Structure formats: C-alpha cells, structure tokens
C-alpha cells in the first residue's frame, strides 16, 4: 500500500461520546426554552462548541451578546465534562482497538484528529492515552471542521504527506475537512448522510488490513 497513516476522529468513531454532547446541549436548550431534537443534533456533529451553540441559538431565534454566549458554552461544557468523567473502557466502540493495533503491527502510523478540547480526558478515562502516535485536538488547533487544520496538524505530527493519509470520520463537516486536507476519507455511518466520503462502513468493527487495502485501491482507481 502507498498508505502511510490513518487518522481517526474521536467522537462517534473511536468512542461513543455523542450521547453526552446531546444530553448537555439538550439540557442547555431546555434552560433557554428552546426545543432541541436528535435531528437538530445531527447538525452539530464535527462542529466546534461555539459553532454548535450558534446553531442552537439560531433554532430558538436567540441573539445574546458574546459574553452571554461564552457563559452558555462554559455551562454546557461543565455538564459534558461531568458526564464523560464517568466513562469507562466499555464505551470504546467495537473493533476500534483491534483495528488500530493491526495498523500499528503493519507499520501504518495512527493519529487522532478531534475538535474536542476534552480529548485527553476521554482518552484517559477509556485507557487509550498511549495508543496513538499523534493526537491533534482542540487544545492545539483553532479552526473548526470543515477547515482541514486538525487533520493537517495530525499529518504533520506524524510526518506523513496528506496524500498518504486516510481519515475515518462520522460527520459531514469532518468528511469535508478530510477532503479539504487532500486526504482519502472513509465515512463511519450512513452512505445517505456521508455522501462525499470515498467509502463508507458502519463502524471500525468492519475494518481490517485487507479491507483497508481494498478501499485504497478503489479510491485510487
């Protein structure tokens, strides 16, 4: 394979933290008397905290000042951190660790590219803090997906040209970020939603080295 590195999004790809984001945002929306549904929550996937807040405020047609918005975002994060601080390794999504270990044995570098500033806490809680060769997260990158910064940063940390990286993403904005970075992209989830991904699988449990070779060949052809 020409492939040199696999870069993974965290939420919804490696661990199931999406439910905690939803609970925290719904709790905030409830306090603001804004109706917020699971369908609305789909729009927040792969989006930064402040951008997510602006989407929710838009749903409720609210226009608070910057200081108030910062207060709302901090409150949401406080609740979210409380939820994720109770996470256990049981919340690692099926096949994730097995696939990553298979990649490492094959000499393929593995990186993490997540907008979340809580990435270190999540990795520590689920026992994955030493699994990745590089971690680019919201603590070192500042532009939200679909900007490619997080994936380009991960590739730079791995010392791999973006052309030889495959990104695994579950969000539309994340898929676009991978493409904007000039990388191959495997969507995790539904083909109907992740229409721009080069290839889509339901989860990392469906992945192995042979499947990866097949996907790379199909993308390159």
Buried (B, 14 or more C-beta within 10 A) or exposed (E): BEBBBBBBBBBBBBBBBBBBBBBBBBBBBEEBEBEBEEEBBEBBBBBBBBBBBBBBBEBEEBEEEEEEBEEBBEBBBEBBBEBBEEBEEEBBBEBBBEBBEBBBEEEBBBBBBBBBBBBEBBBEBBEBBEBBBBBBBBEBBEBBBBBBBBBBBBBBBBEBBBEBBBBBBBBBBBBBBBBBBBBBBBBBBEEEBBEEBBBBBEBBEBBBBEBBEEBBEEBEE
